[in-house]
Amino acid sequence: MTVSVKICGLSDEAAVAAAVDGGADMVGFVFFQASPRYVAPMRAGALAEAVPQGIVRVGLVVDASDELLAEIVLKAGIDMLQLHGAETPERVREIKERFGLPVMKVLPIADAEDVAKASDYEGIADKLMFDAKPLKGATRPGGNARAFDWALLKGAAVEVPWVLAGGLTAENVAQAVKASGAQALDVSSGVEDAPGRKSPEKIAEFLKAAKAL
């Protein structure tokens, strides 16, 4: 089984180069200002120019307005939108139709009932991402270095391609894939030296570990 990997929260040239050179399948840029990984759409567009065709460039937003989405689509050079807020199935459909890009919807997971909500987005979202539900009072919905019980996903009846996120590192990636059955992974805080400061070395290590599975 080949595991695909998305390196998220890229904000400088060295991190982008490490993701590309290490064989990342997707790269992510964060357009949520409360995140330490935030980049402006035009800055993301400059970084995205160094990403070869075939690597999917993803723009992460949280309950974004149509105005912000239009700016991102125009300036950031992305191929897919990642919706990391409380977007309903109706809102996901609306965004897809209005902006003409594939959409990945993120679902926060704490228990089996949360996983079951995936069915609400089948036939609408192009991909789903399962991330750990943030603690009460958290200032952002993801990128919190938290994992959930990966076994909740093992054998789950999810009819949409899905990505595992939350608390992944080079050290636990093999365990995470074995426990969850994931065929795609997303990492952000697990390849950082500090919040928002990516480590090219950790990016390389994570990709090496994931690609060896």
C-alpha positions in Angstrom: 0.0 0.0 0.0 1.3 3.4 -1.0 0.6 6.1 1.5 0.2 9.6 0.2 1.2 12.6 2.3 0.2 16.2 2.6 2.6 18.6 4.3 0.4 21.5 5.6 1.1 25.0 7.0 4.0 25.8 4.7 5.1 29.4 4.8 8.7 29.6 3.5 10.8 28.4 0.6 12.9 26.0 2.5 9.9 24.1 3.8 8.3 24.0 0.4 11.5 22.6 -1.1 11.8 19.9 1.6 8.2 18.8 0.9 8.7 18.7 -2.9 12.1 17.0 -2.7 10.8 14.5 -0.1 8.0 13.3 -2.4 4.9 15.0 -0.8 1.7 14.4 -2.8 0.0 17.5 -1.5 1.2 20.8 0.1 -1.0 23.1 2.2 -1.1 26.8 2.8 -3.1 28.2 5.7 -5.4 31.2 5.2 -6.7 31.4 8.7 -5.3 34.4 10.6 -5.5 32.9 14.0 -3.0 30.3 13.0 0.8 30.7 13.5 1.0 29.2 10.0 -1.0 31.9 8.3 0.2 33.2 4.9 -1.4 35.9 2.8 -2.9 34.6 -0.5 -0.3 36.5 -2.6 2.6 35.1 -0.5 1.2 31.6 -1.0 1.0 32.2 -4.7 4.7 33.0 -4.8 5.5 29.8 -2.8 3.2 27.7 -5.0 5.2 28.6 -8.1 8.0 26.3 -6.8 5.6 23.3 -6.6 5.7 21.1 -9.7 2.6 20.0 -11.5 1.3 16.8 -10.1 1.7 17.9 -6.4 -1.7 19.2 -5.3 -1.6 22.7 -3.8 -4.3 23.0 -1.0 -5.6 26.1 0.6 -6.9 25.7 4.1 -9.7 28.0 5.3 -12.0 28.2 8.3 -15.6 29.3 7.6 -14.3 31.7 5.0 -16.4 34.3 3.3 -16.9 34.3 -0.5 -14.7 37.4 -0.7 -11.8 35.6 0.9 -12.3 32.5 -1.1 -12.3 34.6 -4.3 -9.0 36.2 -3.3 -7.4 32.9 -2.6 -8.6 31.3 -5.8 -7.3 34.4 -7.8 -3.9 34.9 -6.1 -2.8 31.7 -4.3 -2.3 29.3 -7.1 -4.2 26.4 -5.4 -5.7 23.3 -6.8 -8.0 22.4 -3.9 -9.8 24.0 -1.0 -9.7 22.5 2.5 -12.6 23.5 4.7 -11.6 23.3 8.3 -14.5 25.1 10.0 -18.2 24.3 10.6 -19.1 24.2 7.0 -22.4 22.4 6.3 -22.9 20.0 3.4 -24.9 22.8 1.8 -22.0 25.2 2.2 -19.5 22.7 0.8 -21.7 22.2 -2.3 -22.1 26.0 -2.7 -18.3 26.6 -2.5 -17.6 23.8 -5.1 -20.1 25.2 -7.5 -19.1 28.8 -7.1 -15.3 28.4 -7.3 -14.9 25.4 -9.4 -12.3 23.7 -7.3 -12.3 20.3 -5.6 -13.0 20.5 -1.9 -11.7 18.5 1.1 -13.9 18.8 4.2 -12.3 18.3 7.6 -14.3 16.5 10.3 -13.3 16.8 14.0 -13.2 13.4 15.7 -13.6 12.3 19.3 -15.8 9.3 19.0 -17.6 7.0 16.6 -20.6 9.4 16.2 -18.2 12.0 14.8 -16.9 9.5 12.2 -20.5 8.6 11.2 -21.0 12.3 10.2 -18.9 11.5 7.1 -22.0 10.2 5.4 -23.5 13.7 5.4 -20.7 14.8 2.9 -20.7 11.8 0.6 -21.5 12.8 -3.0 -20.5 16.4 -2.1 -16.9 16.6 -0.8 -14.2 15.2 -3.0 -12.2 14.2 0.0 -12.6 14.1 3.8 -10.0 14.7 6.5 -10.4 13.3 10.0 -8.6 15.4 12.6 -8.7 15.4 16.4 -11.5 17.5 17.9 -9.9 20.5 19.5 -10.1 21.1 23.3 -12.8 23.5 24.5 -11.6 27.0 24.2 -9.0 26.3 21.5 -8.3 29.2 19.2 -8.0 27.1 16.0 -9.7 23.9 14.8 -6.5 22.0 13.8 -2.8 22.1 14.0 -2.9 21.5 17.7 -0.6 18.4 17.8 -3.5 16.3 19.2 -4.3 12.8 18.1 -7.6 10.8 18.5 -8.2 7.1 18.7 -7.1 6.0 15.3 -8.9 2.7 15.6 -12.2 4.5 15.2 -11.5 4.7 11.5 -10.5 1.0 11.0 -13.1 -0.5 8.8 -15.4 2.6 9.0 -17.8 2.7 6.1 -16.6 5.9 4.5 -17.4 6.1 0.8 -15.2 9.2 0.1 -11.4 9.2 -0.1 -10.1 10.3 3.3 -7.0 11.7 5.0 -5.8 11.1 8.6 -4.6 14.1 10.5 -3.8 15.1 14.1 -0.7 14.5 16.2 1.3 12.6 13.5 5.0 12.4 13.6 7.7 10.4 11.9 7.9 8.3 15.0 4.2 7.3 15.2 3.2 7.3 11.5 3.5 3.5 11.1 1.4 2.9 14.2 -1.2 5.4 12.9 -1.5 3.8 9.5 -1.8 0.3 11.0 -4.4 1.3 13.6 -6.6 3.4 11.2 -6.1 1.9 7.8 -5.3 5.3 6.4 -4.0 5.6 2.9 -3.4 9.3 3.1 -1.8 11.5 5.9 -1.7 15.1 6.8 1.0 16.6 9.0 1.7 20.1 10.2 2.8 20.5 13.9 4.6 17.2 13.7 7.2 18.6 11.4 7.9 21.8 13.2 10.6 23.1 15.6 8.0 25.6 17.0 4.4 26.5 16.1 4.6 27.9 12.5 8.3 27.2 12.1 8.7 24.2 9.8 11.8 22.0 10.0 13.1 20.8 6.6 14.8 17.9 8.4 11.6 16.8 10.1 9.6 17.1 6.8 12.2 14.9 5.2 12.1 12.4 8.1 8.3 12.2 8.0 8.1 11.7 4.3 10.8 9.0 4.4 8.9 7.2 7.2 5.5 7.4 5.5 6.8 6.4 2.0 8.6 3.3 3.5 5.2 1.9 4.6 
